[in-house]
Structure formats: structure tokens, C-alpha cells
Amino acid sequence: MDSDYDEDKKLDKIQARFHPPGIILHLSDSEENQETKAIDLLNLTENSDIPYLIQQIIEKEPIAKKHISQLKTVIESKKKNIFYIIL
């Protein structure tokens, strides 16, 4: 588990990043301090196993566990955009 994980943090927003492929987690704590954490998805392909990717993200950032459906939506849209732009 990530040593930076803090129980009082909340996930405010999940953002897709175009290049390099990835997502950005926007976090805040009880004192409204803002923080962002970037997670690279460099191996994302049209055949990527989304549930497996989500599990890897949760292992890196446990706070994401409460937001699995949002992660799935962002990753799926990111996956489509990567191949739309490349083709």
C-alpha cells in the first residue's frame, strides 16, 4: 500500500491525460489542501484489461477504491481516444 495514503483525503476529480497516456487524481484533505497524483497508463492498448488496470491503480492509490466506476469510465474513454487519434 502507498505510504502517502491518508485516511482524511478525498478524491475530488479524475482527469484523463492525453500524452503520455494516463490519469490524474485531484485530491484534497480536511483542511482543503489540494494535491494531484499522476498515474501513467503507458501500456494502454485497445485490448487492455480494464478491471486489471483499475486493480493496479487501486494498489498504487487506495483512495481510488471508492471510485471504481469513475475510473472505468475515464480509462475506457482514454482507451478510445488513444486509438481514434493514432488511426
C-alpha positions, 0 to 999 in steps of 0.5 A: 500500500502507498505510504502517502495514503491518508485516511482524511483525503478525498478524491475530488476529480479524475482527469484523463491525460492525453500524452503520455497516456494516463490519469490524474487524481485531484485530491484534497484533505480536511483542511482543503489542501489540494494535491494531484497524483499522476498515474501513467497508463503507458501500456494502454492498448485497445485490448487492455484489461480494464478491471486489471488496470483499475486493480493496479491503480487501486494498489498504487492509490487506495483512495481510488477504491471508492471510485471504481466506476469513475475510473472505468469510465475515464480509462475506457474513454482514454482507451478510445481516444488513444486509438481514434487519434493514432488511426 
